[in-house]
Amino acid sequence: MQIHIEPVGGLSGDMFIAAMVDAFPELQKVLKKNLQFLKLPRFMDVTFEKTKNRQMDGMRFIVSASGSGLSKYSEIKKFIDDSDIEPATKIRAIDIFEVLAIAESRVHGVEMNDVAFHEVGNWDSIIDIVFAGIIIEYFADANWSVGPIPLGEGLVDSQHGLIPVPAPATTFLLKAFSVYRDGIKGERVTPTGAAILKYLSPSQISGLTPMKLESTGVGFGTKIFENISNITRILTFSYLGGWDGENLISVIRFDVDDQSPEDLALGLDNIRRNEGVLDLVQFSAIGKKSRMSIRIEVLTKPQATNAVIEECLKQTNTLGVRWCLENRSTLGRQEIKTKVDGKEWSVKLANRPTNTLSAKVEADELAAGMNFREREGHRATVEKNALRGRKSGNERRK
Protein backbone atom coordinates (compact mmCIF):
# COMPACT_ATOMS: atom_id res chain seq x y z
CA MET A 1 0.00 0.00 0.00
CA GLN A 2 1.07 3.54 -0.78
CA ILE A 3 -0.06 6.31 1.62
CA HIS A 4 0.42 9.84 0.32
CA ILE A 5 0.24 12.90 2.59
CA GLU A 6 -0.91 16.16 1.03
CA PRO A 7 -0.36 19.05 3.48
CA VAL A 8 -2.79 21.33 1.63
CA GLY A 9 -3.26 23.78 4.49
CA GLY A 10 -0.43 22.37 6.58
CA LEU A 11 0.26 19.49 8.92
CA SER A 12 -0.09 18.91 12.64
CA GLY A 13 -0.45 15.82 14.78
CA ASP A 14 -4.22 16.11 15.12
CA MET A 15 -4.65 16.79 11.37
CA PHE A 16 -2.59 13.68 10.51
CA ILE A 17 -4.69 11.52 12.84
CA ALA A 18 -8.01 12.98 11.64
CA ALA A 19 -7.12 12.46 7.97
CA MET A 20 -6.03 8.86 8.57
CA VAL A 21 -9.21 8.07 10.52
CA ASP A 22 -11.29 9.69 7.77
CA ALA A 23 -9.55 7.43 5.22
CA PHE A 24 -9.66 4.32 7.46
CA PRO A 25 -12.72 4.47 9.77
CA GLU A 26 -11.66 1.26 11.55
CA LEU A 27 -8.77 3.21 13.09
CA GLN A 28 -11.16 5.04 15.39
CA LYS A 29 -11.89 1.87 17.34
CA VAL A 30 -8.19 0.93 17.41
CA LEU A 31 -7.15 4.31 18.80
CA LYS A 32 -9.89 4.49 21.43
CA LYS A 33 -9.05 0.97 22.57
CA ASN A 34 -5.42 1.96 23.07
CA LEU A 35 -6.39 5.09 24.98
CA GLN A 36 -7.31 3.00 28.02
CA PHE A 37 -3.82 1.43 28.05
CA LEU A 38 -2.07 4.79 28.51
CA LYS A 39 -2.82 5.28 32.24
CA LEU A 40 -4.07 8.80 31.63
CA PRO A 41 -5.75 11.10 34.14
CA ARG A 42 -9.52 10.67 34.35
CA PHE A 43 -10.19 14.09 32.86
CA MET A 44 -8.91 12.93 29.47
CA ASP A 45 -11.12 12.10 26.50
CA VAL A 46 -10.83 12.06 22.71
CA THR A 47 -13.49 12.55 20.06
CA PHE A 48 -13.62 12.25 16.28
CA GLU A 49 -15.98 14.79 14.80
CA LYS A 50 -17.21 14.95 11.21
CA THR A 51 -16.88 18.51 9.98
CA LYS A 52 -17.04 20.53 6.77
CA ASN A 53 -16.50 23.98 5.36
CA ARG A 54 -17.44 25.66 2.08
CA GLN A 55 -14.93 23.58 0.14
CA MET A 56 -15.05 20.03 1.53
CA ASP A 57 -15.88 17.80 4.44
CA GLY A 58 -13.66 15.63 6.58
CA MET A 59 -12.74 14.76 10.15
CA ARG A 60 -11.51 16.67 13.18
CA PHE A 61 -9.67 15.02 16.07
CA ILE A 62 -10.19 16.65 19.48
CA VAL A 63 -8.47 15.90 22.78
CA SER A 64 -10.37 17.14 25.83
CA ALA A 65 -8.02 17.57 28.77
CA SER A 66 -7.15 19.90 31.60
CA GLY A 67 -3.77 20.33 33.19
CA SER A 68 -0.41 20.98 31.63
CA GLY A 69 0.70 17.41 30.91
CA LEU A 70 4.38 16.49 31.11
CA SER A 71 7.13 18.87 30.08
CA LYS A 72 10.42 16.97 30.22
CA TYR A 73 11.44 14.57 27.47
CA SER A 74 12.59 12.06 30.11
CA GLU A 75 9.17 12.22 31.84
CA ILE A 76 7.25 11.70 28.61
CA LYS A 77 9.53 8.81 27.62
CA LYS A 78 8.90 7.13 31.01
CA PHE A 79 5.14 7.77 30.75
CA ILE A 80 4.97 5.98 27.38
CA ASP A 81 7.31 3.20 28.52
CA ASP A 82 5.16 2.55 31.63
CA SER A 83 1.94 2.31 29.61
CA ASP A 84 0.30 -0.95 28.56
CA ILE A 85 0.26 -0.27 24.81
CA GLU A 86 2.00 -2.71 22.46
CA PRO A 87 5.83 -2.68 22.65
CA ALA A 88 6.20 -1.92 18.93
CA THR A 89 3.91 1.11 19.30
CA LYS A 90 5.85 2.30 22.36
CA ILE A 91 9.05 2.26 20.34
CA ARG A 92 7.51 4.28 17.51
CA ALA A 93 5.97 6.90 19.84
CA ILE A 94 9.19 7.28 21.83
CA ASP A 95 11.21 7.50 18.60
CA ILE A 96 8.98 10.34 17.33
CA PHE A 97 9.50 12.19 20.61
CA GLU A 98 13.23 11.53 20.29
CA VAL A 99 13.22 13.13 16.83
CA LEU A 100 11.56 16.17 18.37
CA ALA A 101 13.89 16.18 21.39
CA ILE A 102 16.95 16.16 19.11
CA ALA A 103 15.56 19.18 17.25
CA GLU A 104 14.78 21.06 20.47
CA SER A 105 18.20 20.28 21.95
CA ARG A 106 19.94 21.58 18.82
CA VAL A 107 17.99 24.82 18.50
CA HIS A 108 18.10 25.62 22.23
CA GLY A 109 21.62 24.31 22.92
CA VAL A 110 20.72 21.90 25.75
CA GLU A 111 21.28 18.19 26.37
CA MET A 112 18.49 15.90 25.17
CA ASN A 113 17.55 14.71 28.67
CA ASP A 114 17.25 18.35 29.75
CA VAL A 115 14.85 19.25 26.93
CA ALA A 116 11.61 20.69 28.30
CA PHE A 117 8.68 20.72 25.90
CA HIS A 118 6.09 23.44 26.32
CA GLU A 119 3.20 23.25 23.87
CA VAL A 120 4.34 19.76 22.80
CA GLY A 121 4.27 18.64 26.44
CA ASN A 122 0.55 19.33 26.75
CA TRP A 123 -1.66 16.25 26.93
CA ASP A 124 -3.14 16.84 23.47
CA SER A 125 0.29 16.81 21.82
CA ILE A 126 1.37 13.74 23.79
CA ILE A 127 -1.78 11.91 22.66
CA ASP A 128 -1.20 13.09 19.08
CA ILE A 129 2.27 11.53 18.98
CA VAL A 130 1.23 8.29 20.70
CA PHE A 131 -1.73 7.92 18.31
CA ALA A 132 0.54 8.69 15.36
CA GLY A 133 2.80 5.86 16.55
CA ILE A 134 -0.19 3.50 16.73
CA ILE A 135 -1.28 4.43 13.19
CA ILE A 136 2.22 4.06 11.74
CA GLU A 137 2.60 0.64 13.37
CA TYR A 138 -0.86 -0.37 12.10
CA PHE A 139 0.40 0.34 8.59
CA ALA A 140 3.92 -0.97 9.19
CA ASP A 141 4.19 -2.40 5.66
CA ALA A 142 3.01 0.75 3.87
CA ASN A 143 5.17 3.05 1.75
CA TRP A 144 4.73 6.73 2.65
CA SER A 145 5.11 9.78 0.45
CA VAL A 146 4.48 13.49 0.92
CA GLY A 147 3.78 16.45 -1.33
CA PRO A 148 5.43 19.89 -1.08
CA ILE A 149 5.07 21.46 2.36
CA PRO A 150 3.84 25.03 2.99
CA LEU A 151 6.15 26.95 5.34
CA GLY A 152 3.75 29.66 6.48
CA GLU A 153 4.77 33.20 7.39
CA GLY A 154 4.61 35.71 10.22
CA LEU A 155 4.89 35.22 13.97
CA VAL A 156 3.28 32.74 16.35
CA ASP A 157 2.76 33.13 20.09
CA SER A 158 4.47 30.55 22.30
CA GLN A 159 5.59 30.13 25.89
CA HIS A 160 8.92 31.57 24.71
CA GLY A 161 7.08 34.66 23.45
CA LEU A 162 6.58 35.58 19.80
CA ILE A 163 8.68 33.42 17.46
CA PRO A 164 8.93 33.38 13.66
CA VAL A 165 7.02 30.89 11.53
CA PRO A 166 7.99 28.12 11.07
CA ALA A 167 9.13 27.60 14.66
CA PRO A 168 12.87 26.88 15.14
CA ALA A 169 12.36 23.17 15.87
CA THR A 170 10.04 22.84 12.85
CA THR A 171 12.62 24.53 10.63
CA PHE A 172 15.26 22.06 11.83
CA LEU A 173 12.99 19.05 11.18
CA LEU A 174 11.95 20.17 7.69
CA LYS A 175 15.51 20.33 6.36
CA ALA A 176 15.81 18.46 3.02
CA PHE A 177 12.02 18.44 2.51
CA SER A 178 10.46 20.14 -0.52
CA VAL A 179 8.80 23.32 0.80
CA TYR A 180 7.15 26.44 -0.61
CA ARG A 181 5.86 29.84 0.50
CA ASP A 182 2.46 30.96 -0.75
CA GLY A 183 2.16 34.25 1.15
CA ILE A 184 -0.50 32.94 3.56
CA LYS A 185 0.33 34.05 7.09
CA GLY A 186 0.15 31.69 10.06
CA GLU A 187 1.73 28.48 11.32
CA ARG A 188 1.21 25.83 8.67
CA VAL A 189 3.29 22.98 10.10
CA THR A 190 3.61 22.40 13.84
CA PRO A 191 6.64 20.82 15.52
CA THR A 192 4.54 17.69 16.13
CA GLY A 193 3.57 17.45 12.45
CA ALA A 194 7.18 18.01 11.38
CA ALA A 195 8.42 15.31 13.81
CA ILE A 196 5.95 12.78 12.37
CA LEU A 197 7.18 13.60 8.86
CA LYS A 198 10.83 13.36 9.86
CA TYR A 199 10.20 9.99 11.52
CA LEU A 200 8.34 8.62 8.49
CA SER A 201 11.09 9.82 6.12
CA PRO A 202 8.60 9.65 3.22
CA SER A 203 9.40 9.74 -0.47
CA GLN A 204 8.93 13.23 -1.89
CA ILE A 205 8.56 12.28 -5.55
CA SER A 206 5.56 10.35 -6.85
CA GLY A 207 6.29 7.28 -8.94
CA LEU A 208 5.23 6.90 -12.54
CA THR A 209 3.97 3.34 -12.12
CA PRO A 210 0.15 3.15 -12.46
CA MET A 211 -1.64 2.52 -9.17
CA LYS A 212 -5.23 2.11 -8.05
CA LEU A 213 -6.68 4.85 -5.84
CA GLU A 214 -8.31 3.10 -2.89
CA SER A 215 -9.40 5.76 -0.40
CA THR A 216 -9.00 9.36 0.68
CA GLY A 217 -9.28 11.16 3.99
CA VAL A 218 -9.37 14.81 5.07
CA GLY A 219 -8.20 16.04 8.48
CA PHE A 220 -9.16 19.56 9.59
CA GLY A 221 -6.98 21.79 11.75
CA THR A 222 -8.25 24.50 14.08
CA LYS A 223 -6.86 27.51 12.20
CA ILE A 224 -8.70 29.45 9.50
CA PHE A 225 -6.78 30.71 6.47
CA GLU A 226 -8.01 32.96 3.70
CA ASN A 227 -8.91 31.19 0.44
CA ILE A 228 -7.56 27.77 1.51
CA SER A 229 -8.82 25.02 3.78
CA ASN A 230 -6.61 24.22 6.74
CA ILE A 231 -6.57 20.51 5.98
CA THR A 232 -4.25 17.58 5.54
CA ARG A 233 -5.41 15.14 2.89
CA ILE A 234 -4.50 11.45 2.76
CA LEU A 235 -4.60 9.45 -0.48
CA THR A 236 -4.08 5.69 -0.39
CA PHE A 237 -3.18 3.49 -3.33
CA SER A 238 -2.77 -0.21 -4.04
CA TYR A 239 -0.29 -1.55 -6.56
CA LEU A 240 -1.37 -3.18 -9.78
CA GLY A 241 -0.07 -6.62 -10.66
CA GLY A 242 1.07 -7.63 -7.19
CA TRP A 243 4.37 -5.73 -7.12
CA ASP A 244 5.54 -2.65 -5.28
CA GLY A 245 5.30 0.16 -7.80
CA GLU A 246 6.19 3.11 -5.56
CA ASN A 247 9.78 2.29 -4.79
CA LEU A 248 11.93 5.23 -5.77
CA ILE A 249 15.69 4.77 -5.50
CA SER A 250 18.81 6.76 -6.26
CA VAL A 251 21.32 5.26 -8.70
CA ILE A 252 24.91 6.52 -8.35
CA ARG A 253 27.44 5.62 -11.08
CA PHE A 254 31.15 6.33 -11.48
CA ASP A 255 34.32 4.86 -13.00
CA VAL A 256 37.71 4.11 -11.41
CA ASP A 257 40.85 3.38 -13.45
CA ASP A 258 43.72 4.40 -11.15
CA GLN A 259 43.09 2.63 -7.84
CA SER A 260 44.56 -0.73 -6.86
CA PRO A 261 42.08 -3.65 -6.73
CA GLU A 262 42.93 -4.32 -3.07
CA ASP A 263 42.31 -0.73 -1.98
CA LEU A 264 39.21 -0.35 -4.15
CA ALA A 265 37.70 -3.48 -2.56
CA LEU A 266 38.22 -1.96 0.90
CA GLY A 267 36.68 1.32 -0.20
CA LEU A 268 33.62 -0.35 -1.73
CA ASP A 269 33.08 -2.37 1.45
CA ASN A 270 33.05 0.91 3.40
CA ILE A 271 30.49 2.36 0.98
CA ARG A 272 28.28 -0.73 1.42
CA ARG A 273 28.22 -0.14 5.19
CA ASN A 274 26.52 3.23 4.79
CA GLU A 275 22.94 3.41 6.03
CA GLY A 276 20.65 3.69 3.05
CA VAL A 277 22.80 1.69 0.61
CA LEU A 278 20.65 -1.04 -0.94
CA ASP A 279 23.14 -2.64 -3.31
CA LEU A 280 26.52 -2.07 -4.95
CA VAL A 281 27.82 -3.76 -8.09
CA GLN A 282 30.99 -3.37 -10.15
CA PHE A 283 31.94 -4.53 -13.63
CA SER A 284 34.69 -4.01 -16.17
CA ALA A 285 34.62 -1.21 -18.72
CA ILE A 286 36.94 0.33 -21.27
CA GLY A 287 37.48 4.03 -20.62
CA LYS A 288 39.42 6.85 -22.18
CA LYS A 289 42.67 6.04 -23.98
CA SER A 290 41.37 2.44 -24.23
CA ARG A 291 42.27 1.82 -20.58
CA MET A 292 40.51 -0.86 -18.57
CA SER A 293 38.47 0.61 -15.73
CA ILE A 294 35.94 -0.48 -13.12
CA ARG A 295 32.41 0.90 -13.34
CA ILE A 296 30.60 1.15 -10.00
CA GLU A 297 26.83 1.35 -9.56
CA VAL A 298 25.34 2.04 -6.13
CA LEU A 299 21.62 1.82 -5.30
CA THR A 300 20.51 3.89 -2.33
CA LYS A 301 17.41 5.20 -0.61
CA PRO A 302 16.72 8.71 -1.97
CA GLN A 303 17.22 10.42 1.38
CA ALA A 304 20.70 8.90 1.67
CA THR A 305 21.90 10.14 -1.74
CA ASN A 306 24.08 13.05 -0.60
CA ALA A 307 25.75 11.09 2.20
CA VAL A 308 26.53 8.14 -0.09
CA ILE A 309 27.90 10.39 -2.86
CA GLU A 310 30.23 11.98 -0.31
CA GLU A 311 31.35 8.51 0.81
CA CYS A 312 32.02 7.45 -2.80
CA LEU A 313 34.26 10.48 -3.25
CA LYS A 314 36.07 9.72 0.01
CA GLN A 315 36.62 6.01 -0.57
CA THR A 316 37.69 6.01 -4.23
CA ASN A 317 39.93 7.97 -6.60
CA THR A 318 37.04 9.05 -8.82
CA LEU A 319 36.77 12.77 -9.52
CA GLY A 320 33.00 12.79 -9.91
CA VAL A 321 29.83 10.72 -9.97
CA ARG A 322 26.61 10.63 -11.99
CA TRP A 323 23.33 10.03 -10.21
CA CYS A 324 19.62 9.98 -10.92
CA LEU A 325 16.32 8.91 -9.38
CA GLU A 326 14.69 5.79 -10.81
CA ASN A 327 11.54 3.84 -10.14
CA ARG A 328 11.80 0.14 -9.50
CA SER A 329 9.16 -2.53 -9.01
CA THR A 330 9.75 -5.25 -6.44
CA LEU A 331 7.73 -8.28 -5.42
CA GLY A 332 6.44 -8.56 -1.89
CA ARG A 333 8.89 -10.66 0.13
CA GLN A 334 9.31 -12.21 3.54
CA GLU A 335 12.05 -14.12 5.31
CA ILE A 336 11.17 -17.26 7.22
CA LYS A 337 12.92 -20.09 9.04
CA THR A 338 12.22 -23.69 8.11
CA LYS A 339 13.61 -26.82 9.78
CA VAL A 340 15.07 -29.68 7.72
CA ASP A 341 17.14 -32.56 9.15
CA GLY A 342 17.28 -30.88 12.55
CA LYS A 343 18.71 -27.63 11.19
CA GLU A 344 17.00 -24.27 10.74
CA TRP A 345 17.41 -22.73 7.29
CA SER A 346 16.74 -19.13 6.24
CA VAL A 347 14.49 -18.88 3.19
CA LYS A 348 13.18 -15.89 1.24
CA LEU A 349 9.62 -16.16 -0.07
CA ALA A 350 8.35 -13.93 -2.87
CA ASN A 351 4.75 -13.27 -3.93
CA ARG A 352 4.59 -13.75 -7.71
CA PRO A 353 2.01 -11.92 -9.90
CA THR A 354 0.74 -15.40 -10.85
CA ASN A 355 -0.67 -15.66 -7.30
CA THR A 356 2.00 -18.17 -6.32
CA LEU A 357 5.00 -18.18 -4.01
CA SER A 358 8.61 -18.81 -4.94
CA ALA A 359 11.31 -19.75 -2.42
CA LYS A 360 15.06 -19.27 -2.30
CA VAL A 361 17.29 -20.60 0.44
CA GLU A 362 20.04 -18.31 1.77
CA ALA A 363 23.12 -19.20 -0.29
CA ASP A 364 25.58 -18.73 2.60
CA GLU A 365 23.95 -21.61 4.47
CA LEU A 366 24.72 -23.99 1.58
CA ALA A 367 28.40 -23.10 1.42
CA ALA A 368 30.06 -25.02 4.26
CA GLY A 369 31.36 -28.51 3.45
CA MET A 370 29.01 -29.32 0.56
CA ASN A 371 29.75 -30.25 -3.01
CA PHE A 372 27.62 -29.22 -5.98
CA ARG A 373 25.20 -32.17 -5.87
CA GLU A 374 24.74 -31.85 -2.09
CA ARG A 375 23.98 -28.15 -2.41
CA GLU A 376 21.44 -28.81 -5.15
CA GLY A 377 19.78 -31.54 -3.09
CA HIS A 378 19.57 -29.42 0.06
CA ARG A 379 18.33 -26.43 -1.90
CA ALA A 380 15.44 -28.39 -3.43
CA THR A 381 14.47 -30.02 -0.11
CA VAL A 382 14.62 -26.85 1.97
CA GLU A 383 12.73 -24.70 -0.55
CA LYS A 384 10.02 -27.33 -1.00
CA ASN A 385 9.65 -27.58 2.78
CA ALA A 386 9.38 -23.79 3.10
CA LEU A 387 6.60 -23.63 0.50
CA ARG A 388 4.61 -26.47 2.04
CA GLY A 389 1.53 -25.06 3.77
CA ARG A 390 2.36 -21.47 2.80
CA LYS A 391 0.04 -19.17 0.86
CA SER A 392 0.95 -16.12 -1.14
CA GLY A 393 0.16 -12.63 0.09
CA ASN A 394 -2.29 -12.28 -2.81
CA GLU A 395 -4.19 -15.38 -1.64
CA ARG A 396 -4.26 -14.15 1.96
CA ARG A 397 -5.81 -10.85 0.91
CA LYS A 398 -8.77 -12.57 -0.76
N, C-alpha and C positions, 0 to 999 in steps of 0.2 A: 504493500500500500504506500502511496505517496500522499503526504499531508503538506499542503502549501499554505503558508501564512501570508495574508495580505494586510499590512498595517495601514489601511486606508486613512483612518483618522489618527492612528497611532497604535501604541501597544502598552498594555499594563497587565499585571497579573490577573486581575478580575476580568479584563476583556478577553484574555487568552482562554480562561476557564469557561466564560459564558459562550464564546464562539464554539469551543469544542463540545460543550453540552448541547448547544443548538444543533450541531452537526451529528452528534451521537447521543440521543436522548437517554440511552441506557446508562450513560456516565453519571447521571444525576443520582441514581440509586447507589452506584459504587462509591461516589464521594460522600454521600450522607451516611452510608454504612461505616466508612472509615473515620468519620468525624467523632464517633463514640469511642474510638480507640486512642484518641489523642490526649485524654485526661485533661480536658479543658475546664475552665471555670463554668459554673452553671449558667452564667449570664450570656453565654455564647450561643448563637444560632446562625444558620445560613439559609438563604432562600434563593431560588431561581425564578425570575420573573420575566414573563413574556412582555416585550415592549416594542414600540414602533415610533417612528417619526414620519415626516412628510415623504421621506425617500424610501424607507424600507422597514421591515420588522426584524426582530431578532430576540436575543436573550440578554438579561442583565443578571449578574451575580452579586449578591449583597450579603455582607457579613454584619450581623448585629452584635455589637459587643460594647462593653464599657470597661474602663481601665486602660492603662497604658501598655500592657503587654510586657514583653521582655526586651531589654535594650542591648545587652552584651551578646556578641557572637557566641561566646562560650556558653552562656545561659541558654540561648536558643538551640544550640547544638545538643546540649544535655536534655532539653525538653523533648526534642524529636527522638533522641536516642532512647529515652525512658518510656516512650509511648509504646502502644501495642500494635502499631501498624506493621505491615510486612517488612522484613529486613531489606529487601530490594528497594522498596519505596523510601525507607529511611535513608538509604545511601544516596538516592537521587535528590531528595529534599535537602539533605545536609550538603551535598556537593553544589547545589544551586546557591545555598547560603555562603558556601566557601568562595564561589566565584564572586559574589557580591562583597564578601569580606576582604578579598584580595584587592578589589577595586577601591574600597573605602580606605584600606591601609595605605595604598599607594598615593591617593589624592590628599590624604590628611597626614601622611608621614608618621603613622603609628604602627606598632606590631599588630599582627592579625588578632591575637587573643585579647588585645586591648581595644579592638574596634567596638564602638558603641553605636548601634543603629538608632535612628530617631523615628522618622515616619515608617521605615521598613520594620522597626521593632514593634509596631502596633499589631494587635491581634489580627486585624484584617489582612495585613501584609504577610504575617506568618502563615495564616491559613491559605492565602494565595499560593505561596511557594510550596507548601506541603501538598496542596491539591494539584499543583502543576506537576510535582514529582509523581503523584499517583497516576495522573493522565499519561505522562511520558512512559511510565513503566507499563501501563495498560496497553500502550502501542509500542512496545519495545522493539518490534520487528519493522516498524515503519521507517521510511525515508522522509526526512523533513526538508522543506525548502522555504525560502522567504523572498518576498518582493522588496523593492527599494523602500527605505525607511525614512519617514519625514522627521526632520530634526526639531522643528518648532523654533520659535523666536521669543525674545523678551525676557522677563524676569519671573521667577516663581518664589512664593513665600515658603520658608522652611524654618525649622527650629534653629538654623544657623543665621537666620535673617534672609534678606532677598539675595537670591543667587541666579546666575544666568541660566537660560535654557539652551541646550539640555544641561541637566545637573552634572557636576564634575564626575561623579561615579558613572553616570550614564554615558558621558563622553568617552571615558576610559573603556567601557564595555563595548561600545559600538565601533571601536577601531577595526578597520579592515572590512566593515560592512558597507554595502552600497547605500548611500543616503542622499537626500535632496532637501532643499529649502523652497517652500512654496509661498512664503510671505505671510502665512497664517500664524498669528501670535498665540502663545500658550505652550504648555508642556505636552508634547506629543507622545514621548516614550518615557516611562518612569524607570527608575533604577531596577525595580522588580521585573518589569517587562524586558529590559535590556539583559538582566542576569539570566532569564529563561532562554533568551535567544543565544547568548554566549554559551550557555551549557549545551543547548541543542546543536550548536555549530552547523546550522543548516546550509544546504546548497543555495547559492544566490543566483544561479542561472538555470532557467527551465530547460529540460531536455527536449529534443526534437522528436523523440519516439512517440507515436500515437498512444494515447491512454484513454481510458473510459472514465468520465466524470461520474462519481458515485454519490456524493452528497456535498452540501455546503452549510455553513453555519455563520451566524453574525453575532458578535459580542459587543454590546454597547458599553461605553465608558460614561462617566458622570459629567464630563465637561461638554460645553456647547461651543462649536466653532461656526463661523459664518460660512455659508455655502458648501459645507462638507459635513457629513455625518461622522461623529466621533466613534468609529467602529473598528473592530478587527474582524476580518472575514477569513474563514477557513474553507479551503476547497480540498476535497479528498478524491483521489484517483486510484483505480486498479489498473494493473498492467495487462495488456493484451498478449495472448499466446503463452502465458505461464512463465515469462521471464521478467527480470527486473529491468525496466526500460529507463528509469530515472537514476542513472548511476554515472554521474559526471566525474571524470578523472583528468588530471594533468599528465601530459606526456612530455618528458624532458629528454632531448637528444643532443649528443655531442660526440666528437671524434678525438681520439688520442693516438699520436704516432711517435711520441718522444719520451715515453715513460716505461721503465722496465716492467716486464710481466709480473715479477714478484711484488714490486711496490704497488702496481696498479691493482692487483688482487686484494692487497691490504686496504687500499683506498676504497674500493668498491664494497668491501665488507663493512667498512665504516659508514658508507652511504646507506647500505641496507638497514643498518641499525636505527636510522632516523625514524621517529614517530611519523606516521603518515605515508611511508614508503610501502607500496603494495607489491611491487615486483621490480626486478632489475635484470636485464639481459644484455649480453654483449656478443658481437659477431664481427667477423673479419670484413674489411673493406679496403678498397684501393683509393688512396687520396691523391693530393697534389704531387706532382713530380713522380707519379706512378709508385709512390711509397705505400707499403702495407700499413694499415692503421686498424685500430679497434673502434668500432662504433658502439656507443653505450645508449641504451634506452631505459629510462626510469619511469615507472608509473607511480603516481602519488595521489593522495587525496587533495582536492583543490586548495583547501586552506593551508596545506603544508608546502605549497609550491615554492614560495620565497625562501623558506628555511632549507629546503632540499637543494635548490639551485645554489645557494651559498655554500652548502656542504660539497656539492660537485666541484665547485671552483676551488675549494680548500684541499680536497683530497686527490685531485688530478692535475695534470699539466695543461689541461685545455684552457684556451683563452676566451671561450664563450660558449654559450649553450643556446639551443633553440627549444622553445616550448609552446604548447598549445593546449586548449581544453578539448576533450573528445568525449562523446557519449559511448558507453559500452552497454551491452545487454548480458546479464548473467542469470543463470538458472538458480532457483532457490536451492540452498544446500544446508545440510546438517551433518555434524560429526557424531558418531555413536561408537560405543564399545560393544564388541561381540566376542563370546568365548568359544574357542575351538581347541580341542585337545588340552584342556586345562589352562590355556593361555588367553589373556584378553588382547584383542587386536583392535586397532583404531581404523575405522572405515568412514569414508565420506560418501554420503548419499545425495543424489541430485534428482530434483523433480524435472522430468522431461516434458516437453510440450505434448507428447503423445499420451500423457496421463499415466506414465510409468516411472518407476525409479531405476536409476543405475547406481552401482556401487563400485568403489575403488578403495582397496586396502592401502594404508600408508606404506609407501615404498621402503622407508627406513627399517620397518619391522620385518622385511623380507631379506634384509641384507646379510645378517650374521650367520655364517656357517652353512649356507645353502647353495646348491648348484642350480643351474638353470631349470632343470625339470622339477626340482623340489620347490623352487619359487613359484613356478607355474601351477603346480598342484595345490600349494597352500593358498595362492591367490584365488583360484577358482572355488576352493572349499570355503574360505573365509567370506568371500563376497556373496556366495550363495546363501550362507548362513545368515549374513546381515540382512539380506532381502527377504528372508523367510518371515512371514507374518507382518511385514511392514507395508504401509500404504503410502502412496504419494500425497504430497500436500494438496494437490488438485482434488484427489479423491476425498480427503478429509474435509475439504470445504463444502462438499456437496451435501 
